[in-house]
Amino acid sequence: MRDLLAWSAARRNIPDESIVITMDDGWVGVYQFAYPVLKEMGFPFTMYLYKKYVNSGGRSLTWAQIREMMEAGAEVGSHSVSHENMTSRRGKDDPLIMSGSCPS
């Protein structure tokens, strides 16, 4: 991502055929499955993490796993602080959404 941003600001050249690899949310599967392959292939990548989700147990990445990936060249960005439960989202017909009010 850093190279792409530098290229867009005319501060760096990148190959004509380039991709950006990003992963969101901070699932431990990034460490277990993607990271070993990306590290072996020498592919840089960026993770966008939820601050409140890191190191929370279950399927979240730990700070130690994140540090290890960063030491190997991974970049980290902020996705946000937390992630609302998407199964409880209100639909477009919900009266609060229609009135412009936002539930807390």
Number of C-alpha atoms within 10 A of each C-alpha: 18 13 14 16 11 13 13 12 9 9 10 12 11 12 6 6 5 8 13 12 12 15 16 15 20 22 19 20 12 20 18 12 10 13 19 13 12 15 15 8 9 11 14 19 22 19 23 16 23 19 16 11 20 20 17 12 10 9 13 19 22 18 12 10 15 22 13 13 21 15 10 13 15 20 17 19 14 12 16 13 11 13 12 7 7 7 6 7 9 12 10 9 9 10 11 13 13 11 9 8 9 8 7 3
